[in-house]
Amino acid sequence: MSSFGENLKKYRKRSGLTQRQLAEQIGAKHNSVSNWETGQNEPDTETIHKLCAALSVTANDLFGADSSAAISCDDLKFALFEGDERV
């Protein structure tokens, strides 16, 4: 299991959500969360943003980055897409 997957599972459980409930909250297919947690797939940037909002965490939390250098999901989106509002 990837650190992303492990972290996603940890924060999902902390929120008291099943995989299916989290998938429904973010508009993903029911088996997507399982695939992310086991490292079979990774979500796209838009979905990461939705996961952050649903779980009340930062992208750094999900990816296991140093919290002293935490960036928000919005900052990540800006960095990846150079502020493109269409994303």
C-alpha positions in Angstrom: 0.0 0.0 0.0 1.4 3.4 -0.9 1.8 6.1 1.7 -1.0 8.0 -0.2 -3.3 5.0 0.1 -2.4 4.4 3.8 -3.0 8.1 4.6 -6.3 8.1 2.7 -7.5 5.1 4.6 -6.4 6.6 7.9 -8.2 9.9 7.3 -11.3 8.2 5.9 -11.6 6.0 9.0 -11.0 9.0 11.2 -13.9 10.7 9.5 -16.1 7.6 10.1 -16.7 6.9 6.5 -16.8 3.7 4.5 -15.1 3.5 1.2 -18.5 3.7 -0.5 -19.7 6.7 1.5 -16.5 8.6 0.7 -16.9 7.7 -3.0 -20.5 9.0 -3.0 -19.5 12.2 -1.3 -16.9 13.1 -3.9 -18.9 11.7 -6.9 -16.5 8.8 -7.6 -17.3 5.2 -8.5 -17.9 2.9 -5.6 -14.6 0.9 -6.0 -12.4 4.0 -6.6 -11.5 4.6 -3.0 -10.5 0.9 -2.6 -8.2 1.2 -5.6 -6.6 4.4 -4.3 -6.1 2.9 -0.8 -4.4 -0.3 -2.2 -2.3 1.7 -4.7 -3.9 0.3 -7.8 -4.7 3.8 -9.0 -4.3 7.4 -7.9 -6.9 10.1 -8.1 -6.6 13.1 -10.5 -6.0 16.6 -9.2 -9.7 17.6 -9.1 -10.5 14.4 -7.1 -7.6 15.1 -4.6 -9.2 18.5 -4.0 -12.6 16.8 -3.3 -10.9 14.3 -1.0 -9.2 17.1 0.9 -12.5 18.9 1.4 -14.5 15.7 2.3 -11.9 14.6 4.9 -10.9 18.1 6.1 -7.2 17.5 5.4 -4.5 19.1 3.2 -2.9 17.5 0.2 0.2 17.2 2.2 -1.7 15.2 4.8 -2.8 12.7 2.1 0.7 12.5 0.5 2.5 12.3 3.8 4.5 15.5 3.2 6.2 17.4 6.1 3.5 19.4 7.8 5.9 22.3 8.4 5.8 22.8 4.7 2.1 22.3 4.3 0.3 23.6 1.2 -3.4 23.8 0.6 -5.2 21.9 -2.1 -5.8 25.3 -3.7 -2.1 26.0 -3.7 -1.4 22.6 -5.2 -3.9 23.3 -8.0 -2.4 26.7 -8.7 1.1 25.2 -8.8 0.0 22.4 -11.1 -2.1 24.5 -13.4 -0.5 27.9 -13.0 -3.7 29.4 -11.8 -5.8 28.2 -14.6 -9.4 28.7 -13.3 -10.9 26.3 -15.8 -9.5 23.3 -13.8 
